[in-house]
Structures are given as C-alpha cells and as structure tokens.
Amino acid sequence: MVTALFTHPDSDQHREPAGHPEQAARLAAVAHGLASLDLLRLDAPLATEADILRCHPQAYIDRIRAAIPAKGWAQIDGDTYLAPGSYRAALRGVGAACAAVDLVLSGGACNAFIATRPPGHHAETDTAMGFCLFGTIAIAAKHALDHHGLKRVAIVDFDVHHGNGTQDLLWDEPRVLFASSQQMPLYPGTGAAHETGAQGQIINIPLRPHSTGADMRAAYNAHILPQIDAFAPELILVSAGFDAHRDDPLANLNWSADDFAWLGERICDLADRHCAGRVVSALEGGYDLPALAASAAAYVTVLKERGHA
C-alpha cells in the first residue's frame, strides 16, 4: 500500500513576525526533502467545529476565532501569534489528521504523514501556547476512538519539547497510551518521569541536554517500545518533531537524520505487529531548515518503504 502525504497551501497563510522560528519556510523545506518520494499527495481538508470539540471547549474555540486579526498579527502568548489566515491553517492541520486516520483505517493507505502548520502538541484544553492553537494529534486520537470505535491508540511524541498539550488533553483517557521523549530542562518545563496520567497511561522519558541518538535509542528500547508493545495498539499516531537534531537552534540534543529513520523503523515494527502497519504522523517542530528537510525525508522514506513491504 501507499504512504499518503497531506498538505495544503493554507498552511502558508499562518504568518508570524520576521525572525520567528515557526516560519512558512519550514514547510518549503519539508516539501523539498520529500519531493523525490513517490507518495499519495492529498489536500488537507478543513476540520469541522465538531472535530475540535472532541478536545477543546466551545468557549476556547470562540476565543481563538475572535482573536484573529483583520491584518498583521495578534500575539496571544509569549511566542504564539495569529494572522488573518491562522485559524483556517489550524483547521487544515486538524482536518488532515482526522482524514489521515480515516484513510489509514479504511485501507486506502498503509500510513500517512501530515505536513501542515501551525503545530499542535503544546495546545492545552483552553490555552494556546508554544506556537500551537489546537491539539492536532490528541484530536486525531479521539477521532479514532469515538468515530471509528477503536479501543487502544498509542501516541509517540519524539519532538525535543514535551507535548504538554497532548498530555493535558488526554490525561484522563485510558484508551490512549501517550509516550513522549523530550529534553529536560527545556520549554515548556513539563514531562518529568513522575507525570504518568490519571490511569498510568502516560510515559515520559526526560533526556539530558547534549545527550545523543544512542542515548535516545537506549531509552526507547528500555522503556517506550516495550510498553507500547504490551499495550497492543490498534493504531499508532506520531507527533513528529525534528528539533532534536544536533543543528536545531532551539534545543541541545545531538541526534542525526539517521536517528529519526531508526525511530520510524521501530514505530513501524510495532505497527506491523499490532495494527497492520497503520501509522499516522503529524509534523511538529524542527527549526533548522536543512536539518528539518533531511530528517523528515529520512523518516518518511522509512514509512514509504515499510508501507510497501
């Protein structure tokens, strides 16, 4: 089967002031990295309000929508901005995540990668932060559970920053195993090992600054991979942040593109064993453009090769 790639030009309409790291050029870098791959290329649909309401209250949605400026920017957090096209761009990301779940569960693709922005894993129940507006991957998990009737979904978040939003949105959800590795200390300050969720279904693996890909692999082999294996998910979702790369300007881990390929292989191993290879990944961070292009290409190449296996 094929690997699907969901994108949309609306993502470029989410604009921030000059010099902001979460820039439109990030998607151009990803597109360049994936240009040579034979993928099923699809437009990201718009999410419905009902999709967003799976994780966020109506008052929060209304507040974000009301804050969208007619021109220029509106700053809603220390590093989070809204532009006239930001709300529609965020809807494309959530819509793509839900559509990718639908496609993969229906057998239309083995796996999928979503290249949209803004990212999502820092958005908490009623708080936008860390460049994020809506909890894209958490909404996708709830869509898989509630719309498709799945009983067990696993999320892997290998972004260098902790997915505090995903954790907040799914803290009480026993049907989702959330496994996250992150540099600590680092923004947003959450993700300690003792944060295990209301049902013990959250795994946090803090990594020391300047630790290497070998350190990451050891941590995943010892902790994250065995627990996902025991959970036996029916679908695996991935918050695919590539900012743990050694060249990234916002953090201090020393991974290479090969480490993201290794993660792709291990995630696909679990998916092959438990859920017919079904993996849906959504872009999160990654702020050095050449490193982002190379890392996304390494990861998605694995998805493509494993999808055709």
ABEGO torsion letter per residue (X at the ends): XBBBBBBBAAAAABBBBBGBABBAAAAAAAAAAAAABBBBBBBBBBBBAAAAAAABBAAAAAAAAAABBABEBBBABAABBBBAAAAAAAAAAAAAAAAAAAAAAAGABABBBBBBOBBAAABBAABBBGGBABBAAAAAAAAAAAAAGBABBBBBBABABBBAAAAAAAAABAABBBBBBBBOBBOAGBGBAABAEAAGABBBBBBBBGBBAAAAAAAAAAAAAAAAAAAGBABBBBBBBAAABAABAABABBBBAAAAAAAAAAAAAAAAAAAGGBBBBBBBBEABAAAAAAAAAAAAAAAAAAAAX
